[in-house]
Amino acid sequence: MEINKYFNLLPNFGNKNTRKFTTIILTLIALSFFGLFAINPTLSTIAKLQKELEDNQFIDNSLRQKISNLSILQQKYSTLQNDIPIILNAIPQDSQIPLIMGEIQSLVKQSNIQLESLQNFQVELVKNNNINNKYYSFEFSVSGFGSYDNISKFISSLANMQRLINIEALSINRQTDSNTSLRFTLRGMAFYKK
């Protein structure tokens, strides 16, 4: 009896409308169920492709920025390209003591001063406290006499040489036997790299 009670709850499939309604509902359920499995890979593929598109756009923007930066760097390098040999010659590969002494003598003549002495000191072979353990130096001294303007011209020319020179000390004294001539002593340092 109890079983009949449950059977009475089931719709009457003998009725034509009930069969059509049941068929439509079961068809919709089947389509939803199988459609979910058929559409799920497509949806996940769409999501994956969307993520790849965003990543590719980010990479594209980054590459465009790098290309722009490289273009700017190329332009700046082109403007500096003529200065590179000058910069590289400012600190030569070896001491080139005879060359620098000759250049100093030439500056002395151009400045119209009288050279009293020109001397180079010990060339550094072992590192003491130099930068990066690649750069070496040696000291030199120049002494002579001339007018203040000529000495000033000499010092300015020496400081503006292509070779990197550091003026360590400079003394200028009035000579006792002359009112117009001054005596100067300059101690400088020249650098080179190995």
Secondary structure, DSSP 8 states (H G I E B T S, - for coil): -HHHHHHHHS--TTSHHHHHHHHHHHHHHHHHHHHHHHHHHHHHHHHHHHHHHHHHHHHHHHHHHHHHHHHHHHHHHHHHGGGHHHHHHHS-SS--HHHHHHHHHHHHHHTT-EEEEEEEEEE--S-SS-GGGTEEEEEEEEEEEE-HHHHHHHHHHHHTSSS-EEEEEEEEEE-TT-SS-EEEEEEEEEEEE-
